Amino acid sequence: MIRKVQIGLLGLGTVGTGVVKALRENSGHILSQLGVSIEINKILVKDVEKERRVEVEALQLITDGSLIVDDPEIDIVVEVMGGIVPAYTLVKKALESGKHVVTANKELLAKRGQELLQLATDRHVHLLYEASVGGGIPVIRTLQAYLSANRVSSLRGILNGTCNYILTQMAEQGSSFVSALAQAQAAGFAEADPTNDVEGLDASYKLMILASMAFPVTSGELQVQRQGITEINEVDMTVAKKMDGVIKLVAEASYDGESVTLSVGPQMIPNSDPLARIRDEFNAVLIQADVVGDLLLVGKGAGERPTASAVIEDMMAILQSDNPRFRKPIDPWTPNDSTQQGESSRSWSYLRIKRDKLQEESLLEAVTSKFSSHGADERLPLMLHANHHASDDILMLVPVSSTLLSDWLKEKNARDWLVLPFKGELSYEKGKVVTHFSEAIS
């Protein structure tokens, strides 16, 4: 006998549309795999009269979410509306009513996830959220199920498909940020208001979720050092290319045995870096663990189909399990020498600053004097005297971390500057600085 499962869908935007389409396209496959027929009972929308990219019956559309979370016939609530209000209230009520919940809402999980996961545990129902991070990449399940025997020391990745698409267009097509953003919006990878993406908020939420699963912390305890990509321009892209590298929005989390450090921001990385090859809307997560070593997961991180795939896989997991599995709290542990993380004292940073703000000579002297006691040793700030950069910009490589350099510039009340971590290797050779890449800079 075919078992029928009723779904309540909260939201019919990009992801919700993808869920409806995928369920229709794969209904036969799901039936053959599980002997289950999944039926969408009701769909929460803001405007029932709105024209949509998928056909649904008018009777399915409602504007009151309580009609879904209170309906005893609905077995699984799928939340794909995003944000905190009213998503938090509806998800909480669904869990309290004994319904399983699948969500793609990274902000909700980052800010209220611990509370909602505990509620799901207490009510013996599932709260699954694979779609909240990495689109179609199974990174959540990898951390939850496939690396349970490992101790993760660091996570590093590209977690926002919109930013990666924009940076790819700027690097490969020579587009300006504004032009590349318009292309991303036209392709459906960026919202009309792209603030959450381009300012790094979206990637920060995702990183908080991953860190709370990998390390002995909860997402509510975490703070992310964040920088967006809105200040990246053609000069920076040209410098990166000259240095045989690229600029990517990189999310990083590491654990040193006592605290967790999280950051999201653009970095200048060499083409030899695995993340340098991640183009367009693709996402990637590099996991470093003590047993498996380095593990790289790559897949599409934006668009309706990849995220819808993750939502449906979570639904399938619920239907195949009578006993919900929950992530147990991770005990604190001390990384061994091979897994110790942290910013090296040999760090370099790329600096672009307007020439009329700090003169070249005074800037060189000030930087050299300021950072001589910060592990710079014999290394001096390097001027990038190159024909490609604008005449009103000073370009430098500075032998300290981007955090130290940024803090110092703020103390100096400097304006119109950009600092990026520079991840390439540099060495001295007969008075010159020779990059690890294809060109030397005098």
ABEGO torsion letter per residue (X at the ends): XBBBBBBBBBEABAAAAAAAAAAAAAAAAAAAAAGBBBBBABBBBABAABBBABBBBAAABBABAAAAAABAABABBBBAAEEAOAAAAAAAAAAAAGBBBBBABAAAAAAAAAAAAAAAAAAGBBBBAAAABGEABBAAAAAAAAAAABBBABBBBBABAAAAAAAAAAAAAGBBAAAAAAAAAAAGABBABAAAAAAGAAAAAAAAAAAAAABBBBAAABBBBBBBAAABBAAAAAAAAAAGBBBBBBBBBBBAGABBBBBBEBBBBBAABAAAABBEABBBBBBBBAAAEBBBBBBBABEAAAAAAAAAAAAAAAAABABBBBBBBBBBBBBBAAABBEBBAABBBBBBBBAAABBAAAAAAAAAAAAAAAGAEABBBBBBBBAABBAABBBBBBABBAAAAAAAAAAAGBBGBBBBBBABBBBBBGGBBBBABABBBX
